[in-house]
């Protein structure tokens, strides 16, 4: 679950859109996650904090990955090549080392999963008893 004050930044870069795209300038922030989609494999898209490369996408698509990276410098996207790209970045505009994006389960979800597990175990044992233990 993302914090309530999460900022979701999306950017579509056309095929000829090479260059740097600045997200924030010298503001402390915590990067929570990102996702990359490219139309081909001849481009390279990077998330950069100052001079440090956070992530480099040289493949076609990268599904959403969770992170907890603190950036105190210019946070930007750098793209090279001639493929279209779509980037999604989730961040909060302050430094928070305790933020996690892990989902916590409710009691209802835990109880439902427990009963489904019991039903599956009963089905497996029923199959074993019916098919492998000979009846007279």
N, C-alpha and C positions, 0 to 999 in steps of 0.2 A: 504494500500500500504506500503510495507516495504521500508526502506531507501536503497539507492543505494549501500552502503557499508556493507550491511547485510551479515553475514557469516552464511551459512547453514551447520550445523554439523549433519551428519547421522551416526548411528552406528547400526550394526547388531550383536547381541550377540547370539551365538549358545546355544543350550539347556544346555550344561554343563558349560557355561561361567559365573560363579558367580564371583563377586568381584567388584572392583572400577575401573572406566574408567575415567581418568582425561581429561577434555576438555581444561581448561586453568589453569595456576598457578599464583596466586596473581596478576592478571591483572584486572583493573577495567573494567567492561563491563555491558551492559544493555541487559537483556534477553527479547526478544520480543514475543516469543511463543514457544510451543512445542507440539509434538504428540507422542503417545505411541501405539504400537501394540504388543500383546503377543499371543503366540500360545495356551495358556491355562490360568487357574486361580490359579495355584499353585505357582506362582512366584510373586515377588514384585520388582518393578523398581522405583527408586527415583532420582529426581534431587536435588542435594545438593550444597549449597554454604557455604564453610567452615564447620561449624557444624550445620547450619540452613537448615532444610528440606524445599525446595521450593514446591515440588510436589511429591506425592506418588501415584503410579499406582498399586493397588492391584487387579484391575479388568482385564478383557480380553483386551479391546481396549479403548483408549481415543482419540477422534478426536482432531484436532488441536485447541488449546486454545491460545488466545492472552493474553499477560502479558506485564508488563513494570517494571521488577524487576532489581534492581541494585545489582551487586555482586562485592565485592572488595576482595574476598578471593579465595581459590581454588574452581573452579567450576567443578563438577564431576557428573557422573552417578553411582549409586550403585544398583547392581542387586543381588537378592537372588532367589533360587528356580531352577527348572529344565526346565522351558519353554523357547522357543526361544523368543527373543524380538527385536523389531526394534524401534529406537528412532530417532526423528528429532527435532533439536533445532535450532531456529533462534536467533542470537544475533549480537550486534554491539560491537566492541572492545574498547568502551569508554563509559563513563557515560553521558547519555542524558535523562534528566527528561522530556523533551518536546516531545520526540518521541512517536507517536501513530501509531497504525497499522490500524486505521479506514480508510475506502475507501471514498474518496470524489467523488461526482457524477459530470459528465460533463453536460453542458447545453443541449446537445442532448439527454442524458439519461433522464433528468428531463422533457423535452418537450415530448418525446415519452411516458413516464409514465403518464403524464398529459392527453394526447390524449387517451391512453388506458383506463384511469379512466373514462373519459367522455363517451366513447363508452360503457363501462360496465354499467354505470349509466343509459344511454339511453336504453340499453337492459332490465335492471330491470324494469324501468318505463313502457316500452313497454309491457313487460310480465304482469305487474299489470293491466295496462289498458285493454289489450286484454282478460284476464282471470277472472278478478274480477269485472270489471265494465260492467254491462249488456248493450248490444246494442239493439236498437229497429229495 
